[in-house]
């Protein structure tokens, strides 16, 4: 059983953790939430059957969580991270951990350098399809990977995937970018489906990151990940093969190409009576990914966040880091530099930051 508390229980992201705990009560338990607004707290208590508190002190007086999830506005995250770090409480923070490079450096000095137990809930690389793609890369099937194109989510999320696919750590990059604007019919947003036809101007950002012999290409249109008429895309190229979305092309030998599709294996379809859930992803006869949370009905983003919770418990028990504060800081830093390159239309070169020395 993994017991965790949540700070910021009324936020959009906090609902993920509550749904996961509800779907997997034998694995996860929410032991208290900090919700400053009493009325909102009362509503959450009724809806989710959890106890809410008005501040961190009240929470810690009454609960003993394995760790605390900080799911608040971006400007408030550093404040809570520093407060919990002082108390020696392990923290799983939402993304990004801070808004500016200066704040990121402060968190590094006051938390990482002092041994605080902090990880960041960057879930995109833990999505089933991304885990399947990373499995292919790690198997060596693509050979030496040198290029990745990511068109899935904005800035630091996209950068985190790019670094994972390319095997990049804290290497510096030379960055060029541009922004293109075009009209589009508005689609869903966080509040739900559109209620009327509305034309908006969509910003498409294109950025090239040269990591010295490795190239990352970022291509993202605002709200693309929710759009019904814009597709996500990811490709990875090595000297022996390529992943292009859900298609895998590799060489058995120099004269024999092999073509495979990444196939989602879902239970509960047609005559299958096992329930409805993702079992895993295969390529040919090989499992690339198996869902560790079957038979719970979770969608991919929830599976990924549940993986963060599971890995966090392993981390505080002495296991490996899975997405550290330095990693999150690097992705946020690169995202900020990408924005700078887009605005200036000039080449931007990154410089090594203090967290890269860990």
KASULPE-V251866 format. One record per pair of residues at least 4 apart in sequence whose C-alpha atoms are under 7 Angstrom apart, sorted by the first residue. I is the first residue (numbers start at 0). J is the second residue. D is the distance in whole Angstrom. If there is no record, write none. Layout:
i->I j->J d->D
i->I j->J d->D
This chain:
i->0 j->25 d->6
i->0 j->26 d->5
i->0 j->27 d->6
i->1 j->26 d->6
i->1 j->27 d->5
i->1 j->28 d->6
i->1 j->65 d->7
i->1 j->312 d->7
i->2 j->27 d->6
i->2 j->28 d->5
i->2 j->29 d->6
i->2 j->30 d->6
i->2 j->64 d->5
i->2 j->65 d->5
i->3 j->28 d->6
i->3 j->29 d->5
i->3 j->30 d->6
i->3 j->64 d->5
i->3 j->65 d->6
i->3 j->66 d->5
i->3 j->67 d->6
i->3 j->68 d->7
i->4 j->29 d->6
i->4 j->30 d->5
i->4 j->31 d->5
i->4 j->32 d->6
i->4 j->64 d->6
i->4 j->66 d->7
i->4 j->67 d->5
i->4 j->68 d->6
i->5 j->31 d->7
i->5 j->32 d->5
i->5 j->33 d->6
i->5 j->67 d->6
i->5 j->68 d->5
i->5 j->69 d->6
i->5 j->70 d->7
i->6 j->32 d->6
i->6 j->33 d->5
i->6 j->34 d->7
i->6 j->68 d->6
i->6 j->69 d->5
i->6 j->70 d->6
i->6 j->71 d->7
i->7 j->13 d->7
i->7 j->33 d->6
i->7 j->34 d->6
i->7 j->69 d->7
i->7 j->70 d->5
i->7 j->71 d->5
i->8 j->13 d->5
i->8 j->32 d->6
i->8 j->33 d->6
i->8 j->34 d->6
i->9 j->13 d->7
i->9 j->34 d->6
i->9 j->39 d->7
i->10 j->14 d->7
i->10 j->70 d->7
i->10 j->71 d->7
i->12 j->70 d->7
i->13 j->17 d->7
i->13 j->70 d->6
i->14 j->18 d->6
i->15 j->19 d->6
i->15 j->301 d->6
i->16 j->20 d->6
i->17 j->21 d->6
i->18 j->22 d->6
i->19 j->23 d->6
i->19 j->301 d->7
i->19 j->305 d->7
i->20 j->24 d->5
i->20 j->27 d->5
i->20 j->28 d->6
i->20 j->29 d->7
i->22 j->295 d->6
i->23 j->27 d->6
i->23 j->295 d->7
i->24 j->28 d->6
i->29 j->49 d->7
i->30 j->62 d->6
i->30 j->64 d->6
i->31 j->49 d->6
i->31 j->50 d->5
i->31 j->51 d->5
i->31 j->58 d->7
i->31 j->62 d->7
i->32 j->50 d->6
i->32 j->51 d->5
i->32 j->52 d->6
i->33 j->51 d->6
i->33 j->52 d->5
i->33 j->53 d->6
i->33 j->54 d->6
i->33 j->55 d->6
i->33 j->58 d->7
i->34 j->40 d->6
i->34 j->51 d->6
i->34 j->52 d->6
i->34 j->53 d->5
i->35 j->53 d->4
i->35 j->54 d->6
i->36 j->40 d->6
i->37 j->41 d->6
i->38 j->42 d->6
i->39 j->43 d->6
i->40 j->44 d->6
i->40 j->51 d->6
i->41 j->45 d->6
i->42 j->46 d->6
i->43 j->47 d->6
i->44 j->48 d->5
i->44 j->49 d->5
i->44 j->50 d->6
i->44 j->51 d->7
i->52 j->57 d->6
i->52 j->58 d->6
i->53 j->57 d->7
i->54 j->58 d->7
i->55 j->59 d->6
i->56 j->60 d->6
i->57 j->61 d->7
i->58 j->62 d->6
i->59 j->63 d->7
i->66 j->88 d->6
i->66 j->89 d->5
i->66 j->90 d->6
i->67 j->89 d->6
i->67 j->90 d->5
i->67 j->91 d->6
i->68 j->90 d->6
i->68 j->91 d->5
i->68 j->92 d->6
i->69 j->76 d->7
i->69 j->91 d->6
i->69 j->92 d->5
i->69 j->93 d->6
i->70 j->92 d->7
i->70 j->93 d->5
i->71 j->75 d->6
i->71 j->76 d->6
i->72 j->76 d->6
i->73 j->95 d->7
i->73 j->97 d->6
i->73 j->98 d->7
i->74 j->97 d->7
i->74 j->98 d->7
i->75 j->79 d->7
i->76 j->80 d->6
i->76 j->96 d->6
i->76 j->97 d->7
i->77 j->81 d->6
i->77 j->96 d->6
i->77 j->97 d->6
i->78 j->82 d->6
i->79 j->83 d->6
i->80 j->84 d->6
i->81 j->85 d->6
i->82 j->86 d->7
i->83 j->87 d->6
i->83 j->88 d->5
i->84 j->88 d->6
i->84 j->110 d->6
i->84 j->115 d->6
i->87 j->115 d->7
i->89 j->116 d->5
i->89 j->117 d->6
i->90 j->116 d->6
i->90 j->117 d->5
i->90 j->118 d->6
i->91 j->117 d->6
i->91 j->118 d->5
i->91 j->119 d->5
i->91 j->120 d->6
i->92 j->96 d->7
i->92 j->118 d->6
i->92 j->119 d->5
i->92 j->120 d->6
i->93 j->119 d->6
i->93 j->120 d->5
i->94 j->119 d->7
i->94 j->120 d->6
i->94 j->121 d->6
i->95 j->327 d->7
i->95 j->331 d->6
i->97 j->102 d->6
i->97 j->103 d->6
i->98 j->102 d->7
i->99 j->103 d->6
i->100 j->104 d->6
i->100 j->332 d->6
i->101 j->105 d->6
i->102 j->106 d->6
i->103 j->107 d->6
i->103 j->328 d->6
i->104 j->108 d->6
i->104 j->353 d->7
i->105 j->109 d->6
i->106 j->110 d->5
i->107 j->111 d->5
i->107 j->112 d->6
i->107 j->354 d->6
i->108 j->112 d->5
i->109 j->113 d->6
i->110 j->114 d->6
i->110 j->115 d->5
i->111 j->115 d->6
i->117 j->323 d->7
i->117 j->324 d->6
i->118 j->322 d->6
i->118 j->323 d->5
i->118 j->324 d->6
i->119 j->322 d->6
i->119 j->323 d->6
i->119 j->324 d->6
i->119 j->327 d->7
i->120 j->307 d->6
i->121 j->322 d->7
i->122 j->126 d->7
i->122 j->303 d->5
i->122 j->304 d->6
i->122 j->307 d->7
i->123 j->156 d->7
i->123 j->160 d->7
i->124 j->129 d->5
i->124 j->130 d->6
i->124 j->160 d->6
i->125 j->129 d->6
i->125 j->130 d->6
i->125 j->303 d->5
i->126 j->130 d->6
i->126 j->299 d->6
i->126 j->300 d->6
i->126 j->302 d->7
i->126 j->303 d->5
i->127 j->131 d->6
i->127 j->288 d->7
i->127 j->299 d->7
i->128 j->132 d->6
i->129 j->133 d->6
i->130 j->134 d->6
i->130 j->288 d->6
i->131 j->135 d->7
i->131 j->280 d->7
i->131 j->287 d->5
i->131 j->288 d->5
i->132 j->136 d->6
i->133 j->137 d->6
i->133 j->164 d->7
i->134 j->138 d->6
i->134 j->287 d->6
i->135 j->139 d->7
i->135 j->140 d->6
i->136 j->140 d->6
i->136 j->141 d->6
i->140 j->239 d->7
i->140 j->240 d->7
i->140 j->249 d->7
i->141 j->237 d->5
i->141 j->238 d->6
i->141 j->239 d->5
i->141 j->240 d->4
i->141 j->241 d->6
i->141 j->249 d->6
i->142 j->237 d->5
i->142 j->238 d->5
i->142 j->239 d->5
i->142 j->240 d->7
i->143 j->237 d->5
i->143 j->238 d->6
i->144 j->165 d->6
i->144 j->236 d->6
i->144 j->237 d->4
i->144 j->238 d->7
i->145 j->165 d->7
i->145 j->212 d->7
i->145 j->213 d->5
i->145 j->214 d->6
i->145 j->236 d->6
i->145 j->237 d->6
i->146 j->165 d->7
i->146 j->213 d->6
i->146 j->214 d->5
i->146 j->215 d->6
i->146 j->235 d->6
i->146 j->236 d->5
i->147 j->161 d->6
i->147 j->164 d->7
i->147 j->165 d->7
i->147 j->214 d->7
i->147 j->215 d->5
i->147 j->216 d->6
i->147 j->234 d->6
i->147 j->235 d->4
i->147 j->236 d->6
i->148 j->215 d->6
i->148 j->216 d->5
i->148 j->217 d->6
i->148 j->233 d->6
i->148 j->234 d->5
i->148 j->235 d->7
i->149 j->157 d->6
i->149 j->161 d->6
i->149 j->216 d->6
i->149 j->217 d->5
i->149 j->218 d->6
i->149 j->232 d->6
i->149 j->233 d->5
i->149 j->234 d->7
i->150 j->217 d->6
i->150 j->218 d->5
i->150 j->219 d->5
i->150 j->231 d->6
i->150 j->232 d->5
i->150 j->233 d->6
i->151 j->157 d->6
i->151 j->219 d->7
i->151 j->224 d->6
i->151 j->231 d->5
i->151 j->232 d->6
i->152 j->156 d->6
i->152 j->157 d->5
i->152 j->219 d->7
i->152 j->224 d->6
i->153 j->157 d->6
i->153 j->219 d->6
i->154 j->158 d->6
i->154 j->334 d->5
i->155 j->159 d->6
i->155 j->330 d->5
i->155 j->331 d->5
i->155 j->334 d->5
i->156 j->160 d->7
i->157 j->161 d->6
i->158 j->162 d->6
i->158 j->330 d->6
i->158 j->334 d->7
i->159 j->163 d->6
i->159 j->330 d->6
i->160 j->164 d->6
i->161 j->165 d->6
i->161 j->215 d->6
i->162 j->166 d->6
i->162 j->167 d->5
i->162 j->168 d->7
i->163 j->167 d->6
i->164 j->235 d->7
i->169 j->329 d->7
i->169 j->355 d->6
i->170 j->210 d->7
i->171 j->210 d->6
i->171 j->349 d->5
i->171 j->350 d->6
i->171 j->351 d->6
i->172 j->208 d->6
i->172 j->209 d->5
i->172 j->210 d->5
i->172 j->348 d->6
i->172 j->349 d->6
i->173 j->208 d->6
i->173 j->209 d->5
i->173 j->210 d->7
i->173 j->346 d->7
i->173 j->347 d->6
i->173 j->348 d->5
i->173 j->349 d->7
i->174 j->206 d->7
i->174 j->207 d->6
i->174 j->208 d->5
i->174 j->209 d->6
i->174 j->337 d->7
i->174 j->340 d->7
i->174 j->346 d->6
i->174 j->347 d->5
i->174 j->348 d->6
i->175 j->206 d->6
i->175 j->207 d->5
i->175 j->208 d->7
i->175 j->340 d->6
i->175 j->345 d->6
i->175 j->346 d->5
i->175 j->347 d->7
i->176 j->205 d->6
i->176 j->206 d->4
i->176 j->207 d->6
i->176 j->337 d->7
i->176 j->340 d->5
i->176 j->341 d->4
i->176 j->344 d->6
i->177 j->204 d->6
i->177 j->205 d->5
i->177 j->206 d->7
i->177 j->341 d->5
i->177 j->344 d->6
i->178 j->202 d->7
i->178 j->203 d->6
i->178 j->204 d->5
i->178 j->205 d->6
i->178 j->341 d->6
i->179 j->202 d->6
i->179 j->203 d->5
i->179 j->204 d->6
i->180 j->200 d->6
i->180 j->201 d->6
i->180 j->202 d->5
i->180 j->203 d->6
i->181 j->200 d->5
i->181 j->201 d->5
i->181 j->202 d->7
i->182 j->198 d->6
i->182 j->199 d->6
i->182 j->200 d->4
i->182 j->201 d->6
i->183 j->198 d->6
i->183 j->199 d->6
i->183 j->200 d->6
i->183 j->201 d->6
i->184 j->196 d->7
i->184 j->197 d->6
i->184 j->198 d->5
i->184 j->199 d->6
i->185 j->196 d->7
i->185 j->197 d->6
i->185 j->198 d->6
i->185 j->199 d->6
i->186 j->192 d->7
i->186 j->193 d->6
i->186 j->226 d->5
i->186 j->227 d->6
i->187 j->191 d->5
i->187 j->192 d->4
i->187 j->193 d->5
i->187 j->225 d->6
i->187 j->226 d->6
i->188 j->192 d->7
i->188 j->225 d->7
i->201 j->220 d->6
i->201 j->221 d->6
i->202 j->220 d->6
i->202 j->221 d->6
i->203 j->219 d->6
i->203 j->220 d->4
i->203 j->221 d->6
i->204 j->218 d->6
i->204 j->219 d->5
i->204 j->220 d->6
i->205 j->217 d->6
i->205 j->218 d->5
i->205 j->219 d->7
i->206 j->216 d->6
i->206 j->217 d->5
i->206 j->218 d->7
i->206 j->337 d->7
i->207 j->215 d->6
i->207 j->216 d->5
i->207 j->217 d->6
i->208 j->214 d->6
i->208 j->215 d->5
i->208 j->216 d->6
i->209 j->213 d->6
i->209 j->214 d->5
i->209 j->215 d->6
i->210 j->214 d->6
i->219 j->223 d->7
i->222 j->226 d->6
i->223 j->229 d->6
i->224 j->231 d->7
i->232 j->244 d->6
i->233 j->243 d->6
i->233 j->244 d->5
i->234 j->242 d->5
i->234 j->243 d->4
i->234 j->244 d->6
i->235 j->241 d->6
i->235 j->242 d->5
i->235 j->243 d->7
i->236 j->240 d->6
i->236 j->241 d->5
i->236 j->242 d->7
i->237 j->241 d->6
i->239 j->249 d->6
i->239 j->250 d->6
i->240 j->248 d->5
i->240 j->249 d->4
i->240 j->250 d->6
i->241 j->247 d->6
i->241 j->248 d->5
i->241 j->249 d->6
i->242 j->246 d->6
i->242 j->247 d->5
i->242 j->248 d->7
i->243 j->247 d->6
i->245 j->260 d->6
i->245 j->261 d->5
i->246 j->259 d->6
i->246 j->260 d->5
i->246 j->261 d->6
i->247 j->258 d->6
i->247 j->259 d->5
i->247 j->260 d->6
i->248 j->256 d->7
i->248 j->257 d->6
i->248 j->258 d->5
i->248 j->259 d->6
i->249 j->256 d->6
i->249 j->257 d->5
i->249 j->258 d->7
i->250 j->255 d->6
i->250 j->256 d->4
i->250 j->257 d->6
i->251 j->255 d->5
i->251 j->256 d->6
i->251 j->257 d->6
i->259 j->282 d->6
i->259 j->283 d->6
i->260 j->282 d->6
i->261 j->280 d->6
i->261 j->281 d->6
i->261 j->282 d->5
i->262 j->280 d->5
i->262 j->281 d->5
i->262 j->282 d->6
i->263 j->279 d->6
i->263 j->280 d->5
i->263 j->281 d->7
i->264 j->277 d->6
i->264 j->278 d->6
i->264 j->279 d->5
i->264 j->280 d->6
i->265 j->276 d->6
i->265 j->277 d->5
i->265 j->278 d->6
i->266 j->271 d->6
i->266 j->273 d->6
i->266 j->274 d->6
i->266 j->275 d->5
i->266 j->276 d->5
i->266 j->277 d->6
i->266 j->278 d->6
i->267 j->271 d->5
i->267 j->272 d->5
i->267 j->273 d->6
i->267 j->274 d->5
i->267 j->275 d->4
i->267 j->276 d->7
i->274 j->294 d->7
i->275 j->296 d->6
i->276 j->293 d->7
i->276 j->294 d->6
i->276 j->295 d->7
i->276 j->296 d->5
i->277 j->290 d->7
i->278 j->289 d->6
i->278 j->290 d->5
i->278 j->293 d->7
i->279 j->288 d->5
i->279 j->289 d->4
i->279 j->290 d->5
i->280 j->286 d->6
i->280 j->287 d->6
i->280 j->288 d->5
i->280 j->289 d->7
i->281 j->285 d->5
i->281 j->286 d->4
i->281 j->287 d->5
i->281 j->288 d->7
i->282 j->286 d->7
i->282 j->287 d->7
i->297 j->301 d->6
i->297 j->302 d->6
i->298 j->302 d->6
i->299 j->303 d->6
i->300 j->304 d->6
i->301 j->305 d->6
i->302 j->306 d->6
i->303 j->307 d->7
i->304 j->308 d->6
i->305 j->309 d->6
i->306 j->310 d->6
i->307 j->311 d->6
i->308 j->312 d->6
i->309 j->313 d->7
i->310 j->314 d->6
i->310 j->321 d->7
i->311 j->315 d->6
i->312 j->316 d->6
i->313 j->317 d->7
i->313 j->318 d->5
i->314 j->318 d->4
i->314 j->319 d->5
i->314 j->320 d->6
i->322 j->326 d->6
i->322 j->327 d->7
i->323 j->327 d->6
i->324 j->328 d->6
i->325 j->329 d->6
i->325 j->354 d->5
i->325 j->355 d->7
i->326 j->330 d->6
i->327 j->331 d->6
i->328 j->332 d->6
i->329 j->333 d->6
i->330 j->334 d->6
i->331 j->335 d->6
i->332 j->336 d->6
i->333 j->337 d->6
i->334 j->338 d->6
i->335 j->339 d->6
i->336 j->340 d->6
i->336 j->347 d->7
i->337 j->341 d->6
i->338 j->342 d->6
i->339 j->343 d->6
i->340 j->344 d->6
i->340 j->345 d->6
i->340 j->346 d->6
i->340 j->347 d->6
i->351 j->355 d->7
